[in-house]
Amino acid sequence: MKTKTKSLNWDLDSWIKVYNACVHNTWIEKVPPSVYIYDDRIEVVSYGGLPYGLSEEGFYAGTSKPVNNRLFNIFITCDFSEQSGHGIPQIVKMYGREVFSFRDGLLIVTLPFGYEPDYVKARLTRTTIQNSLTKNQQAVIHYLSDHPYASLNETAAACSLSLGGVKKIVGKLQEMQLLERKGSKNKSTWVIR
């Protein structure tokens, strides 16, 4: 999928797009529109596809044809929606037509993020580090994950390693910020990060 590097600003205008998904949802099956937030995009799904009699070209041109007029009138009154027809052309201008897909009675709008959130960067870094662990490091971290109150002696015995080897591995895992010891010396627990 081709994506532009335009940042998605999740403000009132973005919420209006979600509200519009509500008035363009068929509601026949009593299934509300859905909003899915992923690492790199937001997807808004309306059920029912294009309104009856509206072509894709009319859709992209901004022809406003709400599926649920009663709900639409309530949203207009509350300033949650508008009928200027500029929403779709504005999205097309910013992101291109490829953000819209019509399939199996669904209208899916996929808005890409123009940046990588910090929590995603941190998780990807952590995953890269975890994938680079040695077999012994993986054994120790898995054991301590399943046995957070285990002593280093118990860990060494369970992993068939020497106590000195486990101490080095635990030190390295702590240095890599994958493992943390919490609590007092006598009552502590291992926390996998």
C-alpha positions as a Markdown table, in Angstrom:
| # | Residue | x | y | z |
|---|---|---|---|---|
| 1 | Met | 0.0 | 0.0 | 0.0 |
| 2 | Lys | 1.4 | 3.4 | -1.0 |
| 3 | Thr | 1.4 | 5.8 | 1.9 |
| 4 | Lys | 2.2 | 9.5 | 2.1 |
| 5 | Thr | 4.2 | 10.9 | 5.0 |
| 6 | Lys | 1.4 | 13.1 | 6.1 |
| 7 | Ser | 0.9 | 13.2 | 9.9 |
| 8 | Leu | -2.5 | 12.2 | 11.1 |
| 9 | Asn | -3.6 | 14.9 | 13.6 |
| 10 | Trp | -6.3 | 13.2 | 15.8 |
| 11 | Asp | -8.3 | 16.3 | 16.6 |
| 12 | Leu | -11.9 | 17.4 | 16.4 |
| 13 | Asp | -11.8 | 17.0 | 12.6 |
| 14 | Ser | -10.7 | 13.4 | 13.0 |
| 15 | Trp | -13.6 | 12.7 | 15.3 |
| 16 | Ile | -15.9 | 14.3 | 12.8 |
| 17 | Lys | -14.7 | 11.6 | 10.3 |
| 18 | Val | -15.7 | 8.9 | 12.9 |
| 19 | Tyr | -19.1 | 10.6 | 13.5 |
| 20 | Asn | -19.6 | 10.6 | 9.7 |
| 21 | Ala | -18.9 | 6.8 | 9.7 |
| 22 | Cys | -21.8 | 6.5 | 12.1 |
| 23 | Val | -24.3 | 8.2 | 9.7 |
| 24 | His | -22.9 | 6.3 | 6.7 |
| 25 | Asn | -23.3 | 3.0 | 8.5 |
| 26 | Thr | -26.4 | 0.9 | 7.5 |
| 27 | Trp | -27.2 | -0.3 | 11.1 |
| 28 | Ile | -29.5 | -3.0 | 9.6 |
| 29 | Glu | -27.5 | -5.7 | 11.4 |
| 30 | Lys | -27.1 | -3.4 | 14.5 |
| 31 | Val | -23.3 | -3.5 | 14.0 |
| 32 | Pro | -21.7 | -0.1 | 14.7 |
| 33 | Pro | -18.8 | 1.3 | 12.8 |
| 34 | Ser | -15.4 | 0.2 | 14.1 |
| 35 | Val | -12.2 | 2.2 | 14.7 |
| 36 | Tyr | -9.0 | 0.1 | 14.8 |
| 37 | Ile | -5.8 | 1.7 | 15.9 |
| 38 | Tyr | -2.6 | 0.0 | 14.8 |
| 39 | Asp | 1.1 | 0.8 | 15.1 |
| 40 | Asp | 1.2 | 2.6 | 11.8 |
| 41 | Arg | -2.4 | 3.5 | 10.9 |
| 42 | Ile | -6.0 | 4.0 | 12.0 |
| 43 | Glu | -8.8 | 2.1 | 10.2 |
| 44 | Val | -12.4 | 3.3 | 10.3 |
| 45 | Val | -14.9 | 0.6 | 9.1 |
| 46 | Ser | -18.5 | 1.4 | 8.1 |
| 47 | Tyr | -20.8 | -1.5 | 7.4 |
| 48 | Gly | -23.0 | -1.4 | 4.4 |
| 49 | Gly | -20.6 | -0.1 | 1.8 |
| 50 | Leu | -21.6 | 2.8 | -0.5 |
| 51 | Pro | -25.1 | 4.2 | -0.1 |
| 52 | Tyr | -27.6 | 2.9 | -2.7 |
| 53 | Gly | -27.3 | 4.8 | -5.9 |
| 54 | Leu | -24.0 | 6.4 | -5.2 |
| 55 | Ser | -21.1 | 5.5 | -7.5 |
| 56 | Glu | -17.5 | 5.4 | -6.4 |
| 57 | Glu | -16.8 | 8.4 | -8.6 |
| 58 | Gly | -19.7 | 10.3 | -6.9 |
| 59 | Phe | -18.2 | 9.2 | -3.5 |
| 60 | Tyr | -14.8 | 10.5 | -4.4 |
| 61 | Ala | -16.3 | 13.8 | -5.7 |
| 62 | Gly | -17.8 | 14.4 | -2.3 |
| 63 | Thr | -21.5 | 13.6 | -2.9 |
| 64 | Ser | -23.0 | 13.5 | 0.5 |
| 65 | Lys | -25.6 | 10.8 | 0.8 |
| 66 | Pro | -26.1 | 9.7 | 4.5 |
| 67 | Val | -27.5 | 6.2 | 4.9 |
| 68 | Asn | -29.2 | 7.0 | 8.2 |
| 69 | Asn | -31.0 | 10.4 | 7.8 |
| 70 | Arg | -32.5 | 10.4 | 11.2 |
| 71 | Leu | -29.1 | 9.9 | 12.9 |
| 72 | Phe | -27.6 | 12.4 | 10.5 |
| 73 | Asn | -30.0 | 15.1 | 11.5 |
| 74 | Ile | -29.2 | 14.5 | 15.2 |
| 75 | Phe | -25.5 | 14.7 | 14.5 |
| 76 | Ile | -25.9 | 17.9 | 12.4 |
| 77 | Thr | -27.9 | 19.5 | 15.3 |
| 78 | Cys | -25.1 | 18.6 | 17.7 |
| 79 | Asp | -22.4 | 19.9 | 15.3 |
| 80 | Phe | -20.9 | 16.4 | 15.2 |
| 81 | Ser | -21.3 | 16.2 | 11.4 |
| 82 | Glu | -21.6 | 18.5 | 8.4 |
| 83 | Gln | -23.0 | 18.2 | 4.9 |
| 84 | Ser | -20.6 | 20.2 | 2.9 |
| 85 | Gly | -19.3 | 17.1 | 1.1 |
| 86 | His | -15.7 | 18.2 | 1.4 |
| 87 | Gly | -14.6 | 15.4 | 3.8 |
| 88 | Ile | -13.9 | 12.7 | 1.2 |
| 89 | Pro | -12.2 | 15.0 | -1.3 |
| 90 | Gln | -10.1 | 16.4 | 1.6 |
| 91 | Ile | -9.0 | 12.9 | 2.6 |
| 92 | Val | -8.2 | 12.0 | -1.0 |
| 93 | Lys | -6.2 | 15.2 | -1.4 |
| 94 | Met | -4.1 | 14.4 | 1.7 |
| 95 | Tyr | -3.8 | 10.6 | 1.4 |
| 96 | Gly | -4.9 | 9.5 | -2.0 |
| 97 | Arg | -7.8 | 7.3 | -3.1 |
| 98 | Glu | -5.9 | 4.2 | -1.9 |
| 99 | Val | -6.9 | 4.9 | 1.7 |
| 100 | Phe | -10.5 | 3.8 | 0.8 |
| 101 | Ser | -11.5 | 0.3 | 0.1 |
| 102 | Phe | -14.9 | -1.2 | -0.7 |
| 103 | Arg | -15.3 | -4.9 | 0.0 |
| 104 | Asp | -17.9 | -7.3 | 1.2 |
| 105 | Gly | -20.4 | -4.6 | 2.1 |
| 106 | Leu | -17.8 | -2.6 | 4.0 |
| 107 | Leu | -16.3 | 0.8 | 3.5 |
| 108 | Ile | -12.8 | 0.9 | 5.1 |
| 109 | Val | -10.8 | 4.1 | 5.5 |
| 110 | Thr | -7.1 | 3.5 | 6.3 |
| 111 | Leu | -5.3 | 6.6 | 7.5 |
| 112 | Pro | -1.6 | 6.1 | 7.9 |
| 113 | Phe | 0.4 | 7.7 | 10.6 |
| 114 | Gly | 3.2 | 10.0 | 9.3 |
| 115 | Tyr | 5.5 | 9.0 | 12.2 |
| 116 | Glu | 6.4 | 6.0 | 14.3 |
| 117 | Pro | 5.0 | 6.4 | 17.9 |
| 118 | Asp | 7.6 | 6.1 | 20.7 |
| 119 | Tyr | 5.9 | 3.0 | 22.2 |
| 120 | Val | 6.2 | 1.3 | 18.8 |
| 121 | Lys | 9.9 | 2.2 | 18.6 |
| 122 | Ala | 10.5 | 0.9 | 22.1 |
| 123 | Arg | 8.7 | -2.4 | 21.4 |
| 124 | Leu | 10.5 | -2.9 | 18.1 |
| 125 | Thr | 13.9 | -2.2 | 19.8 |
| 126 | Arg | 13.0 | -4.6 | 22.6 |
| 127 | Thr | 12.0 | -7.3 | 20.1 |
| 128 | Thr | 15.2 | -6.9 | 18.1 |
| 129 | Ile | 17.2 | -7.3 | 21.4 |
| 130 | Gln | 15.2 | -10.3 | 22.4 |
| 131 | Asn | 15.7 | -11.9 | 19.0 |
| 132 | Ser | 19.5 | -11.5 | 19.4 |
| 133 | Leu | 19.6 | -13.3 | 22.8 |
| 134 | Thr | 21.8 | -16.4 | 23.1 |
| 135 | Lys | 20.2 | -19.8 | 23.8 |
| 136 | Asn | 21.2 | -19.6 | 27.5 |
| 137 | Gln | 20.0 | -16.0 | 27.8 |
| 138 | Gln | 16.6 | -17.1 | 26.4 |
| 139 | Ala | 16.4 | -20.1 | 28.7 |
| 140 | Val | 17.1 | -17.9 | 31.8 |
| 141 | Ile | 14.6 | -15.1 | 30.8 |
| 142 | His | 11.9 | -17.7 | 30.0 |
| 143 | Tyr | 12.5 | -19.5 | 33.3 |
| 144 | Leu | 12.3 | -16.2 | 35.3 |
| 145 | Ser | 9.2 | -15.2 | 33.4 |
| 146 | Asp | 7.5 | -18.4 | 34.5 |
| 147 | His | 9.1 | -18.4 | 38.0 |
| 148 | Pro | 9.3 | -14.7 | 39.1 |
| 149 | Tyr | 10.3 | -15.6 | 42.7 |
| 150 | Ala | 13.1 | -18.0 | 41.7 |
| 151 | Ser | 16.5 | -17.7 | 43.2 |
| 152 | Leu | 19.6 | -17.7 | 41.0 |
| 153 | Asn | 20.5 | -21.2 | 42.3 |
| 154 | Glu | 17.1 | -22.5 | 41.3 |
| 155 | Thr | 17.4 | -20.8 | 37.9 |
| 156 | Ala | 20.9 | -22.3 | 37.4 |
| 157 | Ala | 19.6 | -25.8 | 38.2 |
| 158 | Ala | 16.5 | -25.5 | 36.0 |
| 159 | Cys | 18.5 | -24.2 | 33.0 |
| 160 | Ser | 21.4 | -26.6 | 33.5 |
| 161 | Leu | 23.9 | -23.8 | 33.9 |
| 162 | Ser | 26.4 | -22.8 | 36.5 |
| 163 | Leu | 25.5 | -20.3 | 39.1 |
| 164 | Gly | 28.3 | -18.0 | 37.8 |
| 165 | Gly | 26.9 | -18.3 | 34.3 |
| 166 | Val | 23.4 | -17.4 | 35.4 |
| 167 | Lys | 24.8 | -14.4 | 37.4 |
| 168 | Lys | 26.5 | -13.1 | 34.2 |
| 169 | Ile | 23.4 | -13.7 | 32.1 |
| 170 | Val | 21.1 | -12.0 | 34.6 |
| 171 | Gly | 23.5 | -9.0 | 34.8 |
| 172 | Lys | 23.6 | -8.8 | 31.0 |
| 173 | Leu | 19.7 | -9.0 | 30.8 |
| 174 | Gln | 19.5 | -6.3 | 33.4 |
| 175 | Glu | 22.0 | -4.2 | 31.4 |
| 176 | Met | 19.8 | -4.7 | 28.3 |
| 177 | Gln | 16.8 | -3.6 | 30.3 |
| 178 | Leu | 14.9 | -6.8 | 29.7 |
| 179 | Leu | 15.0 | -8.0 | 33.3 |
| 180 | Glu | 14.5 | -6.1 | 36.6 |
| 181 | Arg | 14.6 | -7.2 | 40.2 |
| 182 | Lys | 11.9 | -5.6 | 42.4 |
| 183 | Gly | 11.4 | -5.7 | 46.1 |
| 184 | Ser | 13.6 | -6.3 | 49.1 |
| 185 | Lys | 16.5 | -8.8 | 49.1 |
| 186 | Asn | 14.5 | -11.4 | 50.9 |
| 187 | Lys | 11.2 | -10.8 | 49.1 |
| 188 | Ser | 11.9 | -9.9 | 45.6 |
| 189 | Thr | 10.5 | -10.8 | 42.2 |
| 190 | Trp | 11.9 | -10.8 | 38.7 |
| 191 | Val | 10.1 | -8.6 | 36.2 |
| 192 | Ile | 10.5 | -9.2 | 32.5 |
| 193 | Arg | 10.2 | -5.9 | 30.6 |
